[in-house]
Amino acid sequence: MAAAIARTIGPKSPVGAMQHVSFACGPKRHAEMLERVKAHGVKIIAGPLLIIPPAIYSFYFFDPNGIRLEIVTDRNGPEEDFALVRSCVMSEAEMRAQLRSIGGEAAWIDDMIAAQAR
């Protein structure tokens, strides 16, 4: 039922109002994942698309539970996986402002900043 709903209500999924889950990987892995998803008969619903010029590309599909998934890469970036996409990294001041905007207390914000890979 949830899968049917997720596919019919538009850009937002009903699961906690989550739009999608995104996974970042290197350019080679991105191409491999696209081929693997297609080889398993999964319908690509969008992409690969240039989402942030000049080189951030994504493709999207639904998992078996109807959750929209995104695989994203920086085609000009390193081949290593699990890095933050460089063009999406905020300065410490920007991160602090964003975390304060959701009601974060100072100690929690400090912990979140310390946990960020730099």
QUIRA-V833358 format. One record per residue. RES is the residue in one letter. SS is DSSP state (~ for helix, > for strand, _ for the rest). D_FIRST is the distance of its C-alpha to the first C-alpha in Angstrom with 2 decimals. Layout:
res:RES ss:SS d_first:D_FIRST
res:RES ss:SS d_first:D_FIRST
This chain:
res:M ss:_ d_first:0.00
res:A ss:~ d_first:3.82
res:A ss:~ d_first:5.41
res:A ss:~ d_first:5.23
res:I ss:~ d_first:6.32
res:A ss:~ d_first:8.67
res:R ss:~ d_first:10.16
res:T ss:~ d_first:10.97
res:I ss:_ d_first:12.47
res:G ss:_ d_first:15.41
res:P ss:_ d_first:17.30
res:K ss:_ d_first:15.61
res:S ss:_ d_first:12.42
res:P ss:_ d_first:10.94
res:V ss:_ d_first:11.96
res:G ss:_ d_first:15.36
res:A ss:_ d_first:16.10
res:M ss:_ d_first:16.73
res:Q ss:_ d_first:17.45
res:H ss:_ d_first:17.83
res:V ss:> d_first:19.60
res:S ss:> d_first:22.94
res:F ss:> d_first:25.23
res:A ss:> d_first:28.91
res:C ss:_ d_first:31.12
res:G ss:_ d_first:34.46
res:P ss:~ d_first:35.02
res:K ss:~ d_first:35.51
res:R ss:~ d_first:32.34
res:H ss:~ d_first:30.39
res:A ss:~ d_first:31.67
res:E ss:~ d_first:30.98
res:M ss:~ d_first:27.35
res:L ss:~ d_first:26.85
res:E ss:~ d_first:28.38
res:R ss:~ d_first:26.48
res:V ss:~ d_first:23.04
res:K ss:~ d_first:24.24
res:A ss:~ d_first:25.82
res:H ss:_ d_first:22.56
res:G ss:_ d_first:21.12
res:V ss:_ d_first:18.87
res:K ss:_ d_first:18.94
res:I ss:> d_first:20.87
res:I ss:> d_first:19.59
res:A ss:> d_first:22.85
res:G ss:> d_first:26.13
res:P ss:> d_first:28.25
res:L ss:> d_first:29.25
res:L ss:> d_first:32.22
res:I ss:> d_first:30.68
res:I ss:> d_first:33.79
res:P ss:_ d_first:37.12
res:P ss:_ d_first:39.03
res:A ss:_ d_first:36.98
res:I ss:> d_first:33.51
res:Y ss:> d_first:30.98
res:S ss:> d_first:27.20
res:F ss:> d_first:24.52
res:Y ss:> d_first:20.76
res:F ss:> d_first:17.78
res:F ss:> d_first:14.17
res:D ss:_ d_first:13.80
res:P ss:_ d_first:11.55
res:N ss:_ d_first:9.12
res:G ss:_ d_first:9.21
res:I ss:_ d_first:12.19
res:R ss:> d_first:15.11
res:L ss:> d_first:18.22
res:E ss:> d_first:21.83
res:I ss:> d_first:24.90
res:V ss:> d_first:28.04
res:T ss:> d_first:31.73
res:D ss:> d_first:35.15
res:R ss:_ d_first:36.97
res:N ss:_ d_first:40.24
res:G ss:_ d_first:39.32
res:P ss:_ d_first:40.11
res:E ss:_ d_first:38.46
res:E ss:_ d_first:37.57
res:D ss:_ d_first:33.95
res:F ss:_ d_first:32.59
res:A ss:_ d_first:34.94
res:L ss:_ d_first:34.14
res:V ss:_ d_first:34.32
res:R ss:~ d_first:37.84
res:S ss:~ d_first:37.28
res:C ss:~ d_first:34.60
res:V ss:_ d_first:36.83
res:M ss:_ d_first:38.10
res:S ss:_ d_first:41.57
res:E ss:~ d_first:41.99
res:A ss:~ d_first:42.85
res:E ss:~ d_first:39.65
res:M ss:~ d_first:37.53
res:R ss:~ d_first:39.38
res:A ss:~ d_first:38.87
res:Q ss:~ d_first:35.09
res:L ss:~ d_first:34.83
res:R ss:~ d_first:37.07
res:S ss:~ d_first:34.88
res:I ss:_ d_first:32.02
res:G ss:_ d_first:34.48
res:G ss:_ d_first:35.55
res:E ss:_ d_first:38.74
res:A ss:~ d_first:41.62
res:A ss:~ d_first:41.46
res:W ss:~ d_first:37.72
res:I ss:~ d_first:38.31
res:D ss:~ d_first:41.20
res:D ss:~ d_first:39.07
res:M ss:~ d_first:36.38
res:I ss:~ d_first:39.18
res:A ss:~ d_first:40.86
res:A ss:~ d_first:37.71
res:Q ss:_ d_first:37.38
res:A ss:_ d_first:38.82
res:R ss:_ d_first:41.71
